[in-house]
Amino acid sequence: CGVTGRTVAQAEKRFRGKQYGEFKRAVAEAVVTHLAPFRARKIALMKKPATLKKMLAAGSAQAAKVANAKIAEVKKKVGLMP
C-alpha cells in the first residue's frame, strides 16, 4: 500500500478479524508519519518568506514553460496553429 510499503495482501492479513476503527487509525498514523517530513519543510519555509517567494516564482515559471509547450502541441494537433 502506498505509504507503508506493504502489499494489499499483507494489510488484509494484518487487519483480518479486526474492527474497522483499528484499520482507520493505522491508516491515519501511516499517512501522518509519511507526511511529517513535508510538514517540517513547510514550517521551515514559512519562516523564510523571501526564499519561499523565490521558490514559488521559479516553480511557476517552470510550470508555465511546460504548460505552454503542451498547449502549443495540442493547438497544432487540432489545427489551430500551423
N, C-alpha and C positions, 0 to 999 in steps of 0.2 A: 504494500500500500504506500502511496506517495511519500509521506513524511517519515515513516518508521523504517522503511526498507524491508518490511515483512511482506510476504505474499498474502493474497486473499485467503488461501487455504490455511496459512498459519494463524491469521486473525480469526477465522472461523473456529479453528481448533481451540484457540485461547479463550474465546468467549462462548463456546458451546455450553449450554445449560445455565448461563449467567443471565442476570437481569439486563434489560436494555439500558438502564441508567448507568450501569457499570461500564458498558461499552461507550456511551456518550462521554463519560468522564475521562476515559482513556484517550478518546479521540481529541477531546479538548486539550488535555495535557500534552499530547503529541504535537498538536498544532502550536500551542503556546511555546513549547520548547523549540520547535522548528523556527518560529518567527522571532525568538529572542535576539539573535544577532542583528536582524533587520531593525528591530525596535531600538536597540542600543545605538546603532549607526544613525538612526533618525534623531534620537535625542542629542547625540554629539553634533550633528549637522545643524539642528535648530539653535544651538548655542553659537553658531558661526554663520549669521545671515548672509554676509558678503560672499563667503565660499559657496553657500547653498545657491545663491542667485547665479553665480558663475556656472555652477554645475547644471542648473536648470536651463540656462541660456544655451550652453553647449549641447545639452541633450535635445533641446527644442530645435536647434539648427540642424543637428544630425537627423532628427525625425523628419523635418521639413524636406531635407535633401532626398531621403528615401521615399517619402510620400510623393514628392513632385515627380520623381523618376517613374514611379508606379502609375501615377495619373497620366503622364505623357504616354506611357506604354499602352494604357487602356484606351486613351483617346485615339491613338494611332490604329489600334486593332478594330475599333468601332467606326473608323473612318472620319473622325472629327479633326484629324490632323494629318498632313501629308507625310 
